């Protein structure tokens, strides 16, 4: 489930700047089954949770397990199950 505080911060930033667009980059742990689909699902969950924000302002991309955080611990693998937010430059 998306982090509530992070979602509120994302929504606040989008509300404060009506022209702002973002890209949600979904990631997965290389050990997860079907990392591309899981990463996409994570990014779409964040997009869906940004209530009241037009979908056209939030692009979703899946990076699967292509950009892992190289930590071989359970905590490190958990860090790969993430969604990064990037501003779209004009």
C-alpha positions, 0 to 999 in steps of 0.5 A: 500500500502507498505511504499515506504521508508521501501521497499527501505530500505528492497531492499537496505539491500537485495542488500547489502547482496546477501546471506540474506534471509528474512521472511515477516510476515503479520498481520491483525486487529482482527476486519478485515474480513478474517484476515488470507487472508488479512495478507497474501495479505499484505506480498505478496504485500511487496514481489511483491514490492521488485523488482529485488529480487529473490522470493526464498530470501523472504519467506511469512507467514500469522499470521492473527490476532494471534499477535495483538498489544493490543490497542483498539483505531483506531490507535492501530487497524491500527498498526495491519495491518502490515508486519514485516521483519525477517532475516533468520538465517543461 
